[in-house]
């Protein structure tokens, strides 16, 4: 493009990016297909583009009764939770979603597509999107199994810890999870509604047991 101003010629070079922040645009045909594509892509840029496309789909509805401040839960099928909630029970995934909302995240509940693996949530905070598998455990040997299973679904796991009687056992399970291949990047550890973020660096640090004990003891 050329703009002539008196005797001076200014040349403007326009480099149009494919989408905002340089993230490549993704065009899916359905949420189920997009989830499959997520697992087939190898770069973080491609994966983020898929998550961005999924969360923009009009099928998601806001579960307004679970809004807290500016954050809320979105679902593809609110009616699937209604009958359970009427009995006074709260589905495990919804319990975890509520904890994320209390920690200033938006949560998109995902249905499990047939014949393919998938995680349970997409969480969003300050414009950043993460794909997360949810697990609930009372500790013990089952905790290690749940973390290993969760790592197959996503490299980020939300762990709703129902009991904290043995910090040593919990710490050992977290360490093993990060040693497992493929190991997770992050474990969001919930005690009640308080969230502790555990990454590989923390799990492999000296005196991790003591550090975890201090983090958990600060929570109610």
C-alpha positions as a printed Julia matrix, in Angstrom:
220×3 Matrix{Float64}:
   0.0     0.0    0.0
   1.41    3.43  -0.91
   0.43    6.78   0.56
   1.73    9.89  -1.17
   2.28   12.93   1.06
   3.7    15.87  -0.88
   6.99   14.56  -2.3
   7.36   11.78   0.23
   6.23    8.2   -0.38
   5.44    6.1    2.67
   5.28    2.33   2.15
   3.16    0.45   4.69
   3.84   -3.28   4.95
   0.94   -5.12   6.54
   1.56   -8.59   7.95
  -1.84  -10.0    8.84
  -1.64  -12.76  11.45
  -3.87  -15.79  11.14
  -5.61  -14.91  14.41
  -5.1   -12.93  17.57
  -1.86  -13.5   19.49
  -0.51  -15.47  16.55
  -2.47  -18.6   17.42
  -3.41  -20.46  14.21
  -7.09  -20.64  13.48
  -8.75  -24.0   13.89
 -11.92  -24.92  12.04
 -13.64  -27.94  13.53
 -16.76  -29.74  12.44
 -17.9   -30.93  15.88
 -16.66  -30.86  19.46
 -16.04  -34.62  19.39
 -13.88  -34.3   16.27
 -12.06  -31.34  17.79
 -11.16  -33.42  20.86
  -9.71  -36.11  18.61
  -7.75  -33.46  16.75
  -6.42  -32.12  20.05
  -4.72  -35.45  20.74
  -3.35  -35.68  17.19
  -1.67  -32.26  17.3
   1.86  -32.03  18.64
   2.42  -28.32  19.28
   0.99  -26.25  22.1
  -0.1   -23.58  19.59
  -2.27  -26.08  17.72
  -3.73  -27.5   20.93
  -4.61  -24.03  22.27
  -6.32  -23.23  18.96
  -8.51  -26.32  19.36
  -9.45  -25.4   22.96
 -10.27  -21.88  21.84
 -12.56  -23.2   19.1
 -14.32  -25.61  21.46
 -15.06  -23.0   24.12
 -16.49  -20.65  21.47
 -19.17  -23.14  20.39
 -22.78  -21.97  20.92
 -23.85  -25.37  22.31
 -22.38  -24.41  25.68
 -24.87  -22.98  28.14
 -24.08  -21.12  31.34
 -25.02  -22.86  34.58
 -26.05  -19.59  36.21
 -26.79  -21.13  39.6
 -23.09  -21.96  39.89
 -21.8   -18.51  39.01
 -19.44  -17.0   41.56
 -18.36  -13.44  40.91
 -17.36  -13.23  37.27
 -16.69  -16.95  36.94
 -19.08  -19.74  36.06
 -19.51  -23.25  34.7
 -20.57  -23.99  31.15
 -22.04  -27.29  30.03
 -23.18  -28.95  26.83
 -26.14  -30.62  28.53
 -27.39  -29.05  31.74
 -30.32  -31.46  31.99
 -27.98  -34.41  32.58
 -27.08  -32.89  35.95
 -30.56  -31.71  36.96
 -32.01  -35.06  38.06
 -28.9   -35.91  40.09
 -28.83  -32.51  41.77
 -32.48  -32.84  42.74
 -31.58  -35.89  44.83
 -29.12  -33.83  46.84
 -26.09  -35.44  45.21
 -23.51  -33.56  43.17
 -21.64  -35.42  40.39
 -17.91  -35.71  41.04
 -16.93  -33.69  37.99
 -19.3   -30.92  38.97
 -17.82  -30.89  42.48
 -14.37  -30.31  40.97
 -15.73  -27.67  38.58
 -17.19  -25.78  41.54
 -13.79  -25.76  43.21
 -12.2   -24.29  40.09
 -14.87  -21.56  40.0
 -14.07  -20.66  43.62
 -10.46  -20.23  42.5
 -11.39  -17.72  39.78
 -11.58  -20.08  36.79
 -14.31  -20.49  34.2
 -15.0   -24.17  33.56
 -16.31  -25.89  30.44
 -17.65  -29.37  31.24
 -16.97  -31.83  28.43
 -18.99  -34.9   27.57
 -17.07  -38.1   26.93
 -17.16  -38.77  23.17
 -17.6   -42.37  22.14
 -14.63  -44.44  20.99
 -12.01  -41.87  21.94
 -10.22  -40.63  25.02
 -10.97  -37.22  26.42
 -10.49  -35.13  29.53
 -13.29  -33.74  31.69
 -12.78  -29.98  31.55
 -11.42  -26.99  29.78
 -10.57  -24.35  32.37
  -9.99  -20.69  31.61
  -8.32  -17.94  33.62
  -7.1   -14.57  32.39
  -7.56  -15.71  28.8
  -5.45  -18.85  29.2
  -7.01  -22.22  28.43
  -6.05  -25.61  29.86
  -7.33  -29.13  29.19
  -7.81  -30.99  32.47
  -8.77  -34.5   33.61
 -10.61  -34.72  36.93
 -10.05  -37.4   39.57
 -11.49  -37.93  43.04
  -9.71  -40.05  45.64
  -9.65  -40.83  49.34
  -5.94  -41.59  49.19
  -4.11  -44.87  49.58
  -3.05  -47.06  46.68
  -6.1   -45.96  44.66
  -4.66  -42.44  44.49
  -1.62  -43.59  42.51
  -3.84  -45.52  40.1
  -6.12  -42.53  39.54
  -3.2   -40.24  38.84
  -1.7   -42.72  36.37
  -5.08  -43.07  34.63
  -5.51  -39.29  34.57
  -2.13  -38.79  32.88
  -3.4   -40.85  29.93
  -6.19  -38.31  29.37
  -4.31  -35.06  29.88
  -1.03  -33.63  31.13
  -3.03  -31.61  33.67
  -4.98  -33.38  36.41
  -7.41  -31.96  38.95
  -7.35  -34.12  42.08
 -10.19  -33.74  44.57
  -8.69  -35.15  47.75
 -11.38  -36.43  50.09
  -8.99  -37.26  52.97
  -5.57  -36.0   54.02
  -4.73  -38.49  56.76
  -1.39  -39.55  55.28
   0.71  -36.77  53.79
   3.52  -39.27  53.19
   1.24  -41.46  51.06
  -0.1   -38.49  49.1
   3.41  -37.17  48.45
   4.6   -40.59  47.27
   1.68  -40.85  44.82
   2.35  -37.37  43.43
   6.03  -38.18  42.93
   5.17  -41.38  41.09
   2.73  -39.52  38.86
   5.49  -37.22  37.64
   7.8   -40.16  37.03
   5.19  -41.98  34.95
   5.4   -41.69  31.16
   3.58  -39.68  29.95
   3.83  -37.74  33.2
   1.63  -34.72  33.9
   2.77  -31.1   33.75
   0.54  -29.94  36.57
  -1.65  -31.44  39.28
  -4.28  -29.17  40.79
  -4.7   -30.6   44.28
  -7.92  -29.63  46.06
  -8.47  -29.84  49.79
 -12.02  -28.65  50.34
 -12.13  -25.6   48.02
  -8.49  -24.63  48.46
  -6.18  -25.34  45.55
  -2.52  -26.35  45.68
  -0.68  -26.39  42.36
   1.94  -29.14  42.21
   4.35  -29.33  39.29
   7.29  -31.59  38.54
   9.8   -29.16  40.02
   7.98  -29.08  43.37
   7.33  -32.83  43.48
  11.01  -33.62  42.92
  12.35  -31.01  45.31
  14.08  -31.77  48.59
  11.79  -32.3   51.56
   8.7   -32.43  49.32
   6.81  -34.24  52.09
   7.4   -31.38  54.51
   6.53  -28.77  51.89
   3.29  -30.55  51.04
   2.45  -30.89  54.74
   2.87  -27.14  55.22
   0.76  -26.35  52.15
  -2.05  -28.69  53.23
  -1.97  -27.63  56.88
  -2.56  -24.01  55.84
  -5.84  -25.09  54.28
  -8.99  -25.65  56.27
